[in-house]
Amino acid sequence: MSSSPQWEYLTVLVAPEILDYKELHPKAVNGQELQNWKKLDLNTFLGQLGANHWEMTGTISISVDESRAGTSYLFFKRIMS
C-alpha cells in the first residue's frame, strides 16, 4: 500500500504598485516581503513557480474600490521532494 503524498504550501501576496494600479507585482511569499518587489514582473515570477513544480490552487482578492486593483493572495502547493 502506497503512502499519501506530503504537500508543501506557498502563499504569494500580490499588490499593485502604489502609483500604477494597472501593474501588479508579487510583494511577499509566505509573509516575507520580497526585495525590490516593485521591479518584479508577476508573469515571470509565476513562470518560475511553475518551473519549480508549484501548482496554483486558489486565490483571494481584496478590492480597494471599483476603480483600482486591490490586494490578492495566490495559494500554491507541490509534492514535497
N, C-alpha and C positions, 0 to 999 in steps of 0.2 A: 504494500500500500504506500503510495507516494504522499509526502507531506505537502501541506498547503504552502503556496508561495508567501514569502515575507516581503512586505511592501515598505518603501520609504516614501515620505511625502515632502512636498515643497510648496510654499506659498509665495507668490510674487505680487507685490503691491505695484500697481501701475498708476501713475499720476501724470496729469498734464503739466507741461512747462507753464510756470506761473504767468508768463506774458503771452503764451501762444496755446490756446486751448484746443487747437486742431492737431497738435503734435503730442503723442503720448510716449512716455518713457518708462522703463522698468526702474522703479525707485528703490525697492528693498526686496530682499529674499529672506524668508523666514525671520522677519523682524529686524534684519541687519541692513542699514542703508548702504547702497552701492556707491562707491567713489565715482565722481563725475557722472552721476545718473542722468543729468540733463543732456549729456552728449551721447548716451547710449540709444541706438536705434532699436525700437521694440521688435520689429520683424527679424532683424539679425539675432537679437537675444533669444527670441522664441525658436529660431532655427538651430541655435546652439543647444538649447534644451532638448529639442527633438533628436539631434545628433547624439546626445548623451542618454537617449532612451527614456526621456521623460515624456509622459502622456498627460495632456490636459484633461482633467476630469470634471471641472466646473468653474463657474465664475460667480462673483457677487459684485454688483455695481452700486455705487452710492452717488446720486446726482447732486450737483450743486444747485442748478436750476435748469430750465428748459433750453437756455441759450448757450450753456457751457458744459463741457465734459466734466465729469466728476472723477472720483477715485474708483478703481476696480481692483478686485483681488482675483488672481488666477490660481487655481489649485491643480497640482500635478502629482502623479505617482509613478513609480517604477519598481520593478522587482529588485530587491537587494542582491548585490553580487557577492 
